[in-house]
Amino acid sequence: MVRANGVDLCVEQFGDPAHPTILLVHGASASMLWWPRELCERLAAGRRHVIRFDNRDTGRSTTFPVGRPGYSLADLADDAIGILDALGVERAHLIGRSMAGGIVTLAALLHPDRVDSLTLVSTTTGGAGLPGMAREFIEYTSTRRPNPSDPADVVDFIIGLMRVYAGESPYFDEAAEAAVRAIAEQDLTRTADIAACLTNHFAIDLSVPDRAAGRTVDVPVLILHGDLDPVFPPAHALATQQHYPGSQLVILPRTGHDLPPQTWDVAVPAILNHTSGGWEAEAERIFTAASAAGDSAGWFETLYNAGAEGSVELPWSRREAHALLVQWATQNNVSGAGRTALVVGCGLGADAEFVAELGFDTTAFDASATAVRIAEQRFPGTKVHYQHADLFEPPADWSQSFDLVVEIFTVQALPRSLRDRAISAISDFVAPDGTLFVVYAIEDNDDSDSDTDTPTTDTPPWPLTRAEVESFADGDLTLVTLEKAEFPGRPGEHRWRGEFRRLPADLPL
């Protein structure tokens, strides 16, 4: 229980509070239990801190006299922010379902500095001209009056309500009915005042307070809506999308006015993507968790897999080869006819495809099996030999076997404790008289002639110093050029670009 906005609210948390917070707000008469624990845990497994809670007059939270709630929709919005205060959360992503779409929208208007995004589930703008509710829903809710003193009758009412919420959806089957019954029975045992729960949310003041006048929602908006919603038909979702320019609409097939488990494979990745802050931010969280688990080189697969699932944008997803590679190959008239090439940490394949177009018999590998699979899907009919391989345990026949080795950014994505091993492993791929081409971000703390100063961070990428790049030159692998090359089309932005060559095997001594 927490004290928030002058009332006591029952709260439950899932996941790591260091991760982005998602606050789940349910609709009329629904306690936190109607955000199923399994859904909360699935969101938390996606590196989110998830909070669900009992609104006023639901569950264990503060109740008010039946029919006289004495609070407004704005108070419920303030309650949501009050929970963040009580838990020490500075900002959160708010998800509102049905009536709670209005609660979270109002919270974003009243407290714009506390809300990172909105997700609106099965809700409406209430605009004029939108289609009305289904006849079956209206008939049920206008004629069925449960007896608050008879728990069995209330449970039967809730089951019937969820059935009409589902409308024509096939997902409300016997298993769904049993799950609803279990939640309803559990909910009744913990609800302080059943009559108030069934009544008061329909008696509150829904008006927008003066303090929100003239304000607009200025955060990203995701809309999740069933295509069979009998309460707010899909036209309501389209109107909501038009109301929030730039918002994303995800229509849930065969779904009514609910969010059944059958939709979670779509809904959960959409929510995680929406609340990720971008793939770079997600990469930091994934690396931190992997590093804490002692697997600081294994985070690539987790990140690419999240991208494949749609939980975050695909990382490093450029379709064109790196501009500094293209420029170098063009300026040096590089031709690969009759020669072999290896692309290290190939990611989604753009650089490897370019190298193959130069005529090289190209092999490309990545530590992420998912990245390799996506690369092959992106380039059907490719000539590149994509492989899932470990930089530190590569196939034995790769040693000094490639006429061109392309390495862009892989080393800077690995912890410094692995840097020397990575540099040595990459150097070993270069064949006699072969070339190693590298590109890295610039670390200038020991380089006074720099125009950039990149601080050291706890998470990748970790830029390389000049000395670290030069350390590829070891034994018979020699430095040809190392420059701070300006990124084409980005004035003032520079990267290390280096070229190394291994001495021919038959060079006379």
Beta strands, then each sheet from edge to edge (+ up, - down):
strand 1: 2-4
strand 2: 7-9
strand 3: 11-14
strand 4: 21-25
strand 5: 49-53
strand 6: 92-97
strand 7: 115-121
strand 8: 221-226
strand 9: 248-252
strand 10: 340-344
strand 11: 361-366
strand 12: 385-388
strand 13: 402-408
strand 14: 430-440
strand 15: 477-486
strand 16: 494-502
sheet 1: 1+ 2-
sheet 2: 3+ 5- 4- 6- 7- 8- 9-
sheet 3: 12+ 11+ 10+ 13+ 14+ 16- 15+
end
